Amino acid sequence: MKVFIVYCHPSDDSFTRHMRDAFIRGIEDSGNEYIISDLYKMDFDPNMTEQEYLRDAYYRTEPDVADDVLAEQEKINSSDAIVFIYPVFWTEAPAKLVGWFDRVWSYGFAYGDKTMKLLDKAMILCSAGNTTEHLEQFGLLDSMKKVMLGDRLFGRAKETGFVVFGSTSRENELREQNWDSNLQKAYDIGKNFF
Ligand SMILES: Cc1cc2nc3c(=O)[nH]c(=O)nc-3n(C[C@H](O)[C@H](O)[C@H](O)COP(=O)(O)O)c2cc1C
């Protein structure tokens, strides 16, 4: 299986980057292959142009999709699975990844008379500063799942998963305490989910 990883974090000095690397080691050990878009390293432009907006809001196919968007769409359609790895920012994905969806999930690709393939699997791996109990208690985890699984991925993959690594903010002592077990968990998902 070929896995397309969409990774979005502004810093290499982060739990999320280590979690991504552990996940990739799992993919490699499973014998599957992967490709990756590192949105910050690529300097991916998350801003929709007015022309793109008019095309997507008015269900037109003109103008053609931009080259950077086309490249992402080709990565999706050449893969069997997609994985999103990011830190939670204000109960959402970072703005760059939100903008990736705005532009890459375009009319004629992800909706309308769409050319996006039905993926076998999709997985979301995100890190959060809050405890998972807090995210559950206030309905925040549910909101994130609804947006990612119930909207962005809805009907676009046969099997989906959403894993949040909570308590990973720097002032939380659980960040260090759970570091190795969290990386092991990310490795296991990479090794066994695909
Ligand atoms: C701008 C910003 C917004 C954040 N918003 C949230 C949030 O809404 N909920 C949450 O649990 N953590 C939030 N966090 C914490 C991040 O998820 C945090 O970066 C992560 O858990 C720690 O992992 P890292 O070392 O990979 O950055 C936020 C962090 C930043 C910088």
The ligand as an SDF file (V2000), in Angstrom:
LIG
                    3D

 31 33  0  0  0  0  0  0  0  0999 V2000
   -1.3530   28.7050   18.3660 C   0  0  0  0  0  0  0  0  0  0  0  0
   -1.5720   27.4790   19.1740 C   0  0  0  0  0  0  0  0  0  0  0  0
   -2.8600   27.0570   19.4500 C   0  0  0  0  0  0  0  0  0  0  0  0
   -3.0850   25.9030   20.1790 C   0  0  0  0  0  0  0  0  0  0  0  0
   -4.3610   25.5080   20.4020 N   0  0  0  0  0  0  0  0  0  0  0  0
   -4.5940   24.3600   21.0980 C   0  0  0  0  0  0  0  0  0  0  0  0
   -5.9230   23.9210   21.3220 C   0  0  0  0  0  0  0  0  0  0  0  0
   -6.8900   24.5150   20.8810 O   0  0  0  0  0  0  0  0  0  0  0  0
   -6.1010   22.7670   22.0050 N   0  0  0  0  0  0  0  0  0  0  0  0
   -5.0530   22.0350   22.4930 C   0  0  0  0  0  0  0  0  0  0  0  0
   -5.2780   21.0000   23.1050 O   0  0  0  0  0  0  0  0  0  0  0  0
   -3.7610   22.4300   22.2800 N   0  0  0  0  0  0  0  0  0  0  0  0
   -3.5140   23.5650   21.5960 C   0  0  0  0  0  0  0  0  0  0  0  0
   -2.2380   23.9740   21.3580 N   0  0  0  0  0  0  0  0  0  0  0  0
   -1.1330   23.1270   21.7930 C   0  0  0  0  0  0  0  0  0  0  0  0
   -0.5540   22.3970   20.5900 C   0  0  0  0  0  0  0  0  0  0  0  0
   -1.4030   21.4050   20.1530 O   0  0  0  0  0  0  0  0  0  0  0  0
    0.8390   21.9290   20.9670 C   0  0  0  0  0  0  0  0  0  0  0  0
    1.7130   22.5350   20.0650 O   0  0  0  0  0  0  0  0  0  0  0  0
    1.1060   20.4850   20.9760 C   0  0  0  0  0  0  0  0  0  0  0  0
    0.2380   19.7530   21.7260 O   0  0  0  0  0  0  0  0  0  0  0  0
    2.4930   20.2330   21.4910 C   0  0  0  0  0  0  0  0  0  0  0  0
    3.1400   19.5310   20.5560 O   0  0  0  0  0  0  0  0  0  0  0  0
    4.3530   20.1020   19.6940 P   0  0  0  0  0  0  0  0  0  0  0  0
    5.5910   20.0180   20.5500 O   0  0  0  0  0  0  0  0  0  0  0  0
    4.3900   19.1530   18.5540 O   0  0  0  0  0  0  0  0  0  0  0  0
    4.0330   21.5090   19.2600 O   0  0  0  0  0  0  0  0  0  0  0  0
   -1.9910   25.1420   20.6560 C   0  0  0  0  0  0  0  0  0  0  0  0
   -0.6860   25.5960   20.3930 C   0  0  0  0  0  0  0  0  0  0  0  0
   -0.4640   26.7330   19.6720 C   0  0  0  0  0  0  0  0  0  0  0  0
    0.9480   27.1710   19.3940 C   0  0  0  0  0  0  0  0  0  0  0  0
  1  2  1  0
  2  3  1  0
  2 30  2  0
  3  4  2  0
  4  5  1  0
  4 28  1  0
  5  6  2  0
  6  7  1  0
  6 13  1  0
  7  8  2  0
  7  9  1  0
  9 10  1  0
 10 11  2  0
 10 12  1  0
 12 13  2  0
 13 14  1  0
 14 15  1  0
 14 28  1  0
 15 16  1  0
 16 17  1  0
 16 18  1  0
 18 19  1  0
 18 20  1  0
 20 21  1  0
 20 22  1  0
 22 23  1  0
 23 24  1  0
 24 25  2  0
 24 26  1  0
 24 27  1  0
 28 29  2  0
 29 30  1  0
 30 31  1  0
M  END
$$$$
